[in-house]
Amino acid sequence: MRVYYLFELFLALFGLYAVVYEVEIRVLVPLLCLIIVYLFEVFQAKRLKKPKK
């Protein structure tokens, strides 16, 4: 579970780095990072809501 949070933090920091330091792809990288973080959150919510048998 902590691995997901660390990966999301890495993506968020990488997105900020891309905005500040990259010149050519300022929008694409942060947008992809945000989409991936959103998908991880959806996946994690579905995984936690599954009933245990």
SERO-4910 file (N, C-alpha, C, O; in steps of 0.05 Angstrom, whole numbers):
BEGIN
 pado doro    nc1    nc2    nc3   cac1   cac2   cac3    cc1    cc2    cc3    oc1    oc2    oc3
  Met    A     16    -24      0      0      0      0     17     25      0     11     45    -14
  Arg    A     39     25     15     56     48     16     71     52    -11     78     75    -18
  Val    A     74     31    -26     88     33    -52     71     50    -71     82     66    -86
  Tyr    A     45     47    -69     27     64    -86     31     93    -80     32    110    -98
  Tyr    A     32     99    -54     35    127    -46     61    139    -55     63    162    -64
  Leu    A     82    123    -52    109    132    -60    110    136    -90    122    155   -100
  Phe    A     97    118   -105     97    121   -134     81    146   -143     88    160   -161
  Glu    A     58    151   -129     42    175   -135     58    200   -128     57    220   -143
  Leu    A     72    200   -106     89    223    -99    111    227   -120    116    250   -127
  Phe    A    123    206   -129    143    208   -150    132    220   -175    144    238   -187
  Leu    A    108    211   -183     96    222   -207     89    251   -204     93    267   -222
  Ala    A     79    259   -180     73    287   -176     98    304   -177     98    326   -189
  Leu    A    119    295   -164    145    310   -164    156    311   -193    167    332   -201
  Phe    A    154    290   -207    164    289   -235    148    308   -252    160    322   -269
  Gly    A    122    310   -248    106    328   -263    113    357   -257    114    374   -275
  Leu    A    119    363   -232    128    391   -225    155    397   -237    160    419   -246
  Tyr    A    173    377   -236    199    380   -249    196    387   -279    210    404   -289
  Ala    A    178    373   -292    174    376   -321    163    404   -326    170    417   -347
  Val    A    146    415   -309    136    442   -313    158    462   -310    159    482   -325
  Val    A    175    459   -290    195    479   -284    219    478   -303    228    499   -312
  Tyr    A    229    454   -309    254    452   -323    253    444   -352    271    450   -368
  Glu    A    232    430   -361    230    422   -389    218    444   -405    200    459   -396
  Val    A    228    448   -429    219    470   -446    198    460   -467    178    473   -470
  Glu    A    203    438   -480    187    430   -502    161    416   -494    140    420   -508
  Ile    A    161    400   -474    137    385   -466    127    393   -439    125    376   -421
  Arg    A    121    418   -436    111    428   -410     84    418   -402     79    415   -378
  Val    A     67    412   -421     39    404   -414     36    374   -415     21    363   -398
  Leu    A     49    361   -433     44    332   -437     52    315   -413     37    298   -404
  Val    A     76    319   -403     86    303   -381     69    306   -355     61    286   -343
  Pro    A     64    331   -346     47    333   -322     19    323   -326      7    311   -307
  Leu    A      8    326   -350    -19    316   -355    -19    285   -353    -37    274   -341
  Leu    A      1    272   -365      3    243   -363      7    234   -334     -4    214   -325
  Cys    A     23    249   -319     27    242   -291      1    244   -275     -4    226   -259
  Leu    A    -14    265   -280    -39    268   -266    -59    246   -273    -74    236   -256
  Ile    A    -60    238   -298    -78    217   -307    -70    191   -294    -88    176   -285
  Ile    A    -44    185   -293    -35    160   -281    -41    160   -251    -50    139   -240
  Val    A    -37    182   -237    -44    184   -209    -74    179   -204    -82    165   -186
  Tyr    A    -90    191   -222   -119    187   -220   -126    158   -223   -143    147   -208
  Leu    A   -115    145   -243   -120    117   -248   -112     99   -225   -125     80   -218
  Phe    A    -89    105   -212    -81     91   -189   -100     94   -166   -106     75   -152
  Glu    A   -111    118   -162   -130    123   -141   -156    107   -146   -167     95   -128
  Val    A   -165    106   -171   -189     91   -178   -184     61   -173   -201     48   -161
  Phe    A   -162     52   -182   -155     23   -178   -153     16   -148   -163     -5   -140
  Gln    A   -141     34   -132   -139     29   -104   -166     30    -90   -171     14    -72
  Ala    A   -183     48    -98   -210     49    -86   -226     24    -92   -240     13    -75
  Lys    A   -224     14   -117   -239    -10   -124   -227    -34   -109   -242    -53   -102
  Arg    A   -202    -34   -105   -189    -57    -92   -197    -58    -62   -201    -79    -51
  Leu    A   -200    -35    -50   -207    -34    -22   -236    -39    -17   -244    -48      4
  Lys    A   -253    -34    -37   -282    -38    -34   -291    -67    -39   -313    -74    -33
  Lys    A   -273    -84    -50   -280   -112    -55   -286   -126    -29   -271   -124    -10
  Pro    A   -309   -140    -28   -315   -156     -4   -296   -180     -1   -290   -193    -21
  Lys    A   -287   -184     23   -269   -207     27   -286   -232     32   -306   -232     47
  Lys    A   -278   -254     19   -294   -279     21   -281   -297     42   -291   -319     47
***
